[in-house]
Amino acid sequence: MNKMLPAFAWIFLTAISLFLLISSFQIINIDSPEAKNGVLDLRQWDFDKDGQVELTGEWEFYWSTHLAPEDFADSAKPQKTGLIKVPSVWNGYFRITTDGIITEISPSGARLLGYDSTDGLNGKDLVRDLCTSVEEGQKFQAELMEHGRVAHFEIRLKRRDGTTVFVEVMAHIVFDDSGRARGAEGMIRDISERKKSWEAQRRLEDQLVRARKMGALGLLAGGVAHDLNNVLSGVVAYPELLLLDLPADSSLKEPLKAIQSSGQRAVAIVQDLLTLAQRGVLQTEVLNLNSVISEYMISVEYQKFKQANPSVDMEVNLAPDLMNIRGSRIHLCKSTANLIANAAEAQPSGGKIHVSTANRYVDQAIYGYDTINEGDYTVLKVQDFGIGISSDDMERIFEPFFTKKAMGRSGTGLGMALVWGTIQDHNGYIHVNSTPGVGTTFELYLPATRETVRDDVEPINIDACLANGEKILIIDDINYQREIASCMLQKLGYATDAVASGEEAVEYIQNNEVDLIVLDMIMDPGIDGLETYRRINKLRPDQKAIIASGFSEGTRVKK
């Protein structure tokens, strides 16, 4: 079977294609006043939407899509034809004096700037009246005067309605017969869509780089924190156990409390590092952000904050009809505390901090530090009136240990990094507005939910933790961790045994019964916590177990 199209079909398709091509061009006849002696005067050319023109008639034309009419002869050889198509991506022609005053502009150039006619633009100062940035306009003039021409110069111009249009400019100096500069002329084209596309791509690339950087720092922090956590457990736990056994008037109490306090401060840093490392590991529930903030405002932590910052006034305004969210109460409380602490540090001589919540529907993307997508959000806003954040620092404010203050004088250096990680884990967004010397506003956008908050959760009674004849097996490869766990559980009345590996645990279970096993996830050398539990589970399918590990709840833990 012949698969070739019939000849008349090819003719038909060719005719249709030519019709569509020609219909997109502006037609200028050789006899029209816009084209004289075979030369098209771009000053009178009303560029069409497609930036293309079709000339009819037999005449000579010097091809160029980038230069002004006087430059045509230098750019290409003359052509003689009955039909010439001049493709162009330019939107308009302009001429200015040496002082930058507009003397001529094409009708399409005027329309690009929002004017119905060229009269509204003639006589305007290009730099002071049309450039959104005087510095940009002066740079354009300086390059033009220094080099005699500019090519692909990007600049922002003000439209008549106050909006901004990005344009690309190509221009050159025009000289009189004596060789003296009498002005400049050139072409402009609208590149706003291209700039928007480039800006969107740049934002995505910045967010990707930021996420990778934070991820790498999180992995580093996790490895360091896990080892430190093991070391510090002895520093914190042993003083507590010793204090329980000492008489009230013992002279050793104060030194032990000092050791314990130092260890707890170190633990706070380690816990922040672990939180940063364990991104994506959240125990979520339906909650109302107002309750999180209210609980923080009556907490011991907030009382300590007020004592440390007596000259800072707090103003709290919580929306009464705030929508619920799904999240981690402890992480959101920590983020709120970190933002408030950051706001206080931005006002070292005292000031005000405004904390508020609101419902917000985003109907179109908001571009800023994050790109906030359309949707319903619960928004937490923390505003200060302090020193502000410079544009150079804005990209780094959520990096771990980045600070403009003396290191070690305030917090752990991880507060803002934890805020970023928490909001990422909640599928939310951060919006930051800051003006140096005026203040900073942080807005956390958290996806709202129509689910309701559970009110039937009963508090845990400490008496329920006391032993009633139960026996617990502790499995950990670190000796002092086994000793600490055994001592603590024995204080609560439990009988304990401890082994140093998964293999020992399996052998122990073959010959002994226990009510509960507490096992570490990472044990080296030998089998890990998952494989240990699998083997024990085969021996005793109903065996209860608790996994205790400084690492996050990864795939093996969930298994």
Secondary structure, 3 states (H helix, E strand, C coil): CCCCCCHHHHHHHHHHHHHHHHHCCEEEECCCCCEECCEECHHHCCCCCCCEEEEEEEEEEECCCCCCHHHHHHHCCEEEEEEEEEECCCCEEEEECCCCEEEEECHHHHHHCCCCCHHHCCCCEHHHHHECCHHHHHHHHHHHHHHCEEEEEEEEEECCCCCEEEEEEEEEEEECCCCCEEEEEEEEEECHHHHHHHHHHHHHHHHHHHHHHHHHHHHHHHHHHHHHHHHHHHHHHHHHHHHHHCCCCCCCHHHHHHHHHHHHHHHHHHHHHHHHHCCCCCCCEEECHHHHHHHHHCCHHHHHHHHHCCCEEEEEECCCCCCEEEECHHHHHHHHHHHHHHHHHCCCCCEEEEEEEEEEEECCCEECCCEECCEEEEEEEEEECCCCCCHHHHCCCCCCCCCCCCCCCCCCCCHHHHHHHHHHHCCCEEEEEEECCCEEEEEEEEEEECCCCCCCCCCCCHHHHCCCCCEEEEECCCHHHHHHHHHHHHHCCCEEEEECCHHHHHHHHHHCCCCEEEECCCCCCCCCHHHHHHHHHHHCCCCCEEECCCCCCCHHHHC
